[in-house]
Amino acid sequence: MADKRQHSAAASRSGPQGLVTAGILADGIGVLPILDAQAALYMACGVLALLFLRVPERVAPR
């Protein structure tokens, strides 16, 4: 039960900081470039996941 309280306390502190950061970035850069960068990061993570999570080839016994 204590773990849930600690997690929710940390989330409640980081929420307003994220909103402020997003607002500053949206005013300075714009919303669409931020969404494009987010999409590029998701695609890069997907490609990395495909590369690292492949099933290794089986080696034939001698």
TORKEFI-885777 format. One line per 8 residues: number of its first residue (from 1); their letters; for each residue x, z, y of C-alpha. Coordinates in Angstrom, 2 decimals. Each point is the difference from the previous one (the first is absolute). Layout:
N
NUM	A	X:Z:Y ~ ...
END
This chain:
62
1	MADKRQHS	0.00:0.00:0.00 ~ 2.88:0.72:2.37 ~ 1.37:-3.52:-0.54 ~ -3.23:-1.55:1.26 ~ 0.06:2.17:3.10 ~ 3.63:-0.91:0.75 ~ -0.70:-3.70:-0.49 ~ -3.04:0.01:2.26
9	AAASRSGP	1.90:1.95:2.66 ~ 2.81:-2.56:-0.02 ~ -2.49:-2.87:0.15 ~ -1.84:1.56:2.93 ~ 3.26:0.30:1.96 ~ 1.16:-3.56:-0.68 ~ -3.36:-1.66:0.73 ~ 0.05:0.28:3.80
17	QGLVTAGI	3.68:-1.01:0.11 ~ -0.81:-3.18:-1.93 ~ -2.90:-0.80:2.30 ~ 2.15:0.42:3.09 ~ 2.77:-2.14:-1.50 ~ -2.47:-2.72:-0.99 ~ -1.53:0.03:3.48 ~ 3.38:-0.34:1.70
25	LADGIGVL	1.05:-2.84:-2.32 ~ -3.33:-1.80:0.41 ~ 0.27:0.17:3.79 ~ 3.60:-1.17:0.07 ~ 0.10:-2.57:-2.81 ~ -3.60:-0.84:-0.75 ~ -2.20:0.57:-3.02 ~ 0.48:-3.33:-1.81
33	PILDAQAA	3.82:0.16:-0.22 ~ -0.26:3.53:-1.38 ~ -2.49:-1.15:-2.65 ~ 2.24:-2.99:-0.82 ~ 2.98:2.32:-0.46 ~ -2.08:2.29:-2.21 ~ -1.10:-2.96:-2.14 ~ 3.62:-1.17:-0.31
41	LYMACGVL	1.06:3.47:-1.17 ~ -2.81:0.08:-2.59 ~ 1.08:-3.42:-1.29 ~ 3.66:1.04:-0.17 ~ -0.96:3.15:-1.92 ~ -2.05:-2.10:-2.42 ~ 2.90:-2.36:-0.63 ~ 2.38:2.92:-0.53
49	ALLFLRVP	-2.47:1.59:-2.41 ~ -0.20:-3.23:-2.00 ~ 3.77:-0.25:-0.14 ~ 0.65:3.60:-1.04 ~ -2.94:0.50:-2.35 ~ 0.58:-3.03:-2.21 ~ 0.10:0.56:-3.73 ~ 3.59:-0.42:-1.20
57	ERVAPR	0.70:-2.85:-2.42 ~ 0.45:1.01:-3.60 ~ 3.42:-0.54:-1.47 ~ 0.07:-1.54:-3.47 ~ 1.69:2.19:-2.63 ~ 3.27:-1.30:-1.47
END
